[in-house]
Amino acid sequence: MRDNTVKHTLENVYATKEVVINVVSYAMVQQTSLASCEYPRHR
């Protein structure tokens, strides 16, 4: 991140020790890109 902290995704990887990689079609690129926006932490 730009403020020198890690994204919540990386924190989740450390906590769960699991990673999933998804590959999307071109038709889904824009919608999928929205998922990478910064959102407030939800606990």
C-alpha positions in Angstrom: 0.0 0.0 0.0 1.0 3.6 -0.4 1.2 4.2 3.4 3.7 1.3 3.8 1.3 -1.1 5.4 0.1 -4.4 4.1 -3.3 -5.0 2.5 -5.9 -6.9 4.4 -5.5 -9.7 2.0 -2.0 -10.4 3.1 -3.0 -10.2 6.7 -5.6 -12.9 6.0 -3.0 -15.1 4.2 -0.8 -14.9 7.3 -3.8 -15.7 9.6 -5.2 -18.6 7.6 -2.2 -19.9 5.8 -4.4 -20.3 2.7 -4.3 -18.6 -0.7 -6.7 -18.8 -3.6 -5.9 -17.5 -7.1 -8.8 -16.7 -9.4 -8.5 -16.2 -13.1 -11.4 -14.3 -14.8 -12.5 -13.8 -18.3 -12.0 -10.5 -20.1 -15.7 -9.9 -19.7 -15.3 -9.8 -15.9 -12.2 -7.7 -15.7 -13.9 -4.4 -14.8 -16.1 -6.0 -12.1 -13.2 -7.9 -10.7 -11.0 -4.8 -10.6 -13.5 -3.2 -8.2 -12.8 -6.0 -5.7 -9.2 -4.7 -5.4 -10.3 -1.2 -4.2 -9.3 -0.2 -0.7 -12.2 -0.8 1.7 -12.3 -0.3 5.4 -11.3 -3.3 7.5 -14.2 -5.4 8.6 -13.9 -7.5 11.8 
